[in-house]
Amino acid sequence: MKLNTNLLIGAALVGGGAYYAYKKGFFGKGKKESPEKVIDENQQVIDKVAKEQTAVKTASTTASNVTKVVAALNSITNANSYKGKVAYIQSDLGVAVDGIAGDQTNKAYNAKYGLDKGNISEANVDYYKSKVQQGLTLVKQGQVAKQTSGLAIVNALKNGGTIRFIKTINAQNFILNKATNSYVATGTNLLFNNGAVLSSTWRAIDRGAGFVLIYKAGANTLQQVPVNAIVIV
């Protein structure tokens, strides 16, 4: 006997739908839902889960990209990052270039340029990089200090230049005695740390004998400083 294929397929679909409804507990209950409605509701749940999974995946991808960007900004290949600046210094010193200012880097820098602002850190790396760029080795700093005169310091500040201390000086304070037109010590001092930079808001008076009196424009108190403690920058 030859069976009708369409009838067989129809019977299978009806049977499958009935079995699904039975598994869902629709038989024997007061409220019955059609298999089509159940399938539609399930599809809605599936769509919602798919959207949530897509959102989670997108957020994860965004976080990963941000992490990569931050890493690139802080890498030694970025010349403007802290690690990039340290790497520049390390290249000059001939030590391992890893962007980390450890003992080896600090010792090498101190021997060549002098760590006048303490160990290399994010707070002073620009200053130390500048010394490398200018070639201000300890030898050159010493030579410049010898060549600096009181008159040169006076003119530098007067003409908008700046000066920098290459050693710490606890300078004596002086005031002008108008009666005698001479400067007298007050018995107090003002500390200038190694590396301190004074701009054109300061003035200087050449006292001779290797000393200058420096003072903030408009101030009545002056500080006596040895010329060899200052370089013009």
Salt bridges, closest charged atoms under 4 A:
ASP92 OD2 - LYS112 NZ 3.15
ASP116 OD1 - LYS131 NZ 2.60
ASP126 OD1 - LYS85 NZ 2.71
